[in-house]
């Protein structure tokens, strides 16, 4: 873990997505935060020690999802699959697919495995999975303010975790999407999918992948408190794979963007960026890291 000193910073942004505004001053107490996202190896150790069964591995209760298609009432998760062509711009169902048998051990579906991918961030974890791991480890999930303060690495007000230039001297600083999303991934940064943690340079606090790779859960319940109005669509997030019909699912703030964020579609690989995510939805591009508060 890395120590984050107490301080004040300008949280949010006035020049990007509306839910990030207005920028405002926030005070954060000292805390420790994981150097990188929780990995497959980390989560496997937790499961081995506790016998924990993750959300995506459990069969949904039909009583909670009465209007859901029967094929969705199986254990599984949402997996990104690149479409051959973009038929409906902005329609996440063209590239997000509910895959029975997809879970943290089988990130692309039952035929896939995490063998040899132990250093990749664990995905297909619901909010309750992240909280269960954090509790086992004697830690917690970060608040949105803690996460953003740490992500900025001491560069208060900078656009990115490393400064104001996306690719300084042509060098990619995070695992994001290059090409026309979602049909063309040029992988100029060296990775078409999730990258092993630590594949890119750390920020000023020594933290890896605070931008791109995978979104990360925070403890904060989402509300458009920075600005009235809902978040603009991003990467097809928010599709109600499991939200009970007729009920507003509880949504938490996720931060950092992912390998699916492209300049043409989702510029959320910035510390100010924020997005609402249903706690009962798991995907192949959301993970987490933990904090330890000094009291």
Buried (B, 14 or more C-beta within 10 A) or exposed (E): BBEBEEBEBBBBBBEBBBBBBEBEEBEBBEBBBBBBBBBBBBBBBBBEEEEBEBBBBEEBEEEBBEEBEEEEBEBBBBBBEEBEEBEEEEBBEBBBBBBBBBBBBBBBBEEBEBEEBBBBBBBBBBBEBBBBBBBBBEBBBBBBBBBBBBBBBBBEEBBBBBBEEBBEEEEBBBBBBBBEBBBEBEEEBEBBBBBBBBBBEBBBBBBBBBBBBBBBBBBBEBEEEBBEEEBEBBBBBBBBBBBBEEEEBBBBBBBBBBBBBBEEBBBBBBBBBBBBBBBBBBBBBBBBBBBBBEE
